[in-house]
Amino acid sequence: VVAALTKALARKDEDPAVRENCWQALSDLGPLPPEAQAAWAAYKDARGAAGEAGDDHDHGHPLDDH
């Protein structure tokens, strides 16, 4: 599951809603393996740059304990 979510999250041509949902799902699945962590962090940085970081869907770090 983590691999599929990571792959969809990393695809720039994927539907933005799908990428957002993948990012949110990965946030809930931590701790993540390194490749998934990198994709998660890159997406978080991109969404923050787009001004979305302050919305209600801003999740904590996926390596944090839940």
Buried (B, 14 or more C-beta within 10 A) or exposed (E): EBEEBBBBBBEEEBEEEEBBBBBBBBBEBBEBEEEBBEBBBEBBEBBEEEEEEEEEEEBEEBEEEE
